Amino acid sequence: MQQAKLDREAAAGYRLDLTHPPRYYLNFLVNKPVGLIVTDPLSTKFAALADPTRRAMLARLALGETTLSDLAKPFNMSVPAVAKHLAVLERAGLVKRGRRAQSRPASLQVTELAEMTDWIERCRVHWEGSFERLANYLGALDGPGSDHG
């Protein structure tokens, strides 16, 4: 029975990583289930950055720590909605909230972004090497004695 469920989910386009137990998440902005999401830390970070509002919030936090109300000012949304976005970033480890008197300022966690950058860099090196090998192969095909062109 469990295998049939996994097969249906795989056929529906979900990428299953069975090394991490899958969990169902709620889209807290609309409070309804959104489906199976792999919960490895890197996927969680990239999922948090998939939303342009959250990327804009990170850009603001890159300038320095700020309070929730100051973070909400440039956005056309309520403070509770901004708090939900901030909570997604916090769960992903991209933002840390501190405590100072009555406020809880948020700050960017640069080390977590570095982990993402390292992963992207490894992919870039791989694909550049692959494209270089492809270019060399295609150049050899179009070499001397070629009828192409």
ABEGO torsion letter per residue (X at the ends): XAAAAAAAAAAAGBBBBAABBBBBBBBAAAGBBAEBBBABAAAAAAAAAABAAAAAAAAAAAAEBBBAAAAAAABBBBAAAAAAAAAAAAAAGABBBBBBEABBBBBBBAAAAAAAAAAAAAAAAAAAAAAAAAAAAAAAAABBGBABX
